[in-house]
């Protein structure tokens, strides 16, 4: 299977939250940014923002798309995948 075929195969996305302290995800494509209050993830179903306190990524496998983290989870918010062309100014003047 070529790299293009593998990227076309969509991984399943699931989430398990245990006591608002442990979070396990599958279908994670990338970690866009993180600190102790906010983790931004790119998933198969869009951007996922996790907000809370004391957030810590324990494990992330880019190949399998699995991520585990702990901390006090306050919110989980999905945003749509936005494929943008060009930079900020090209989006501003559309």
C-alpha positions in Angstrom: 0.0 0.0 0.0 1.5 3.4 -1.0 1.6 6.4 1.2 -1.2 8.0 -0.7 -3.4 5.0 -0.2 -2.6 4.9 3.5 -3.5 8.6 3.9 -6.8 8.0 2.1 -7.7 5.3 4.6 -9.5 7.1 7.5 -8.6 6.0 11.0 -11.4 5.6 13.5 -11.7 8.4 16.1 -12.7 7.6 19.6 -12.5 9.2 23.0 -12.6 7.8 26.6 -12.7 10.2 29.5 -12.3 8.7 33.0 -13.4 10.8 35.9 -12.5 14.0 34.0 -8.9 13.2 34.9 -7.7 10.7 32.2 -8.3 11.1 28.5 -7.5 8.5 25.8 -8.0 9.3 22.1 -7.6 7.4 18.8 -7.6 9.0 15.4 -5.3 11.8 16.3 -3.3 13.1 13.3 -1.1 15.7 15.0 -0.7 17.9 18.2 -0.8 21.5 17.1 0.0 23.1 20.4 -0.2 22.4 24.1 0.4 23.8 27.6 -1.0 23.0 31.0 -4.3 24.8 30.3 -5.0 23.9 26.6 -4.1 21.1 24.1 -5.0 21.5 20.5 -5.2 18.3 18.4 -5.8 17.6 14.8 -8.1 14.5 14.6 -9.8 12.6 11.8 -13.0 14.6 12.5 -11.6 18.1 12.8 -9.6 20.1 15.3 -10.2 19.2 19.0 -9.4 21.7 21.7 -9.0 20.3 25.3 -9.1 22.9 28.1 -8.4 22.3 31.7 -5.8 22.6 34.4 -2.6 20.6 34.8 -2.9 18.9 31.4 -0.1 16.6 30.5 0.4 14.4 27.4 1.6 11.0 28.6 1.9 9.2 25.3 1.3 10.1 21.6 2.0 7.7 18.7 1.8 9.4 15.3 1.7 6.0 13.5 -1.3 4.6 15.4 -2.9 7.9 16.1 -3.3 7.1 19.8 -2.9 9.7 22.5 -3.3 9.6 26.3 -3.2 12.5 28.7 -4.1 13.4 32.2 -5.1 16.5 34.2 -8.4 18.1 35.1 -10.5 18.3 31.9 -12.9 21.2 31.8 -14.0 21.2 28.1 -13.6 19.4 24.8 -14.5 21.5 21.7 -14.4 20.4 18.1 -13.9 22.8 15.1 -14.3 21.9 11.5 -11.3 21.0 9.4 -10.5 24.1 7.4 -8.3 23.6 4.4 -7.0 27.1 3.6 -5.0 28.2 0.7 -2.4 30.9 1.0 -1.7 32.9 4.1 -3.6 35.3 6.4 -3.9 38.1 3.8 -5.3 35.8 1.1 -8.0 34.7 3.4 -8.7 38.2 4.6 -9.2 39.5 1.0 -11.4 36.7 -0.4 
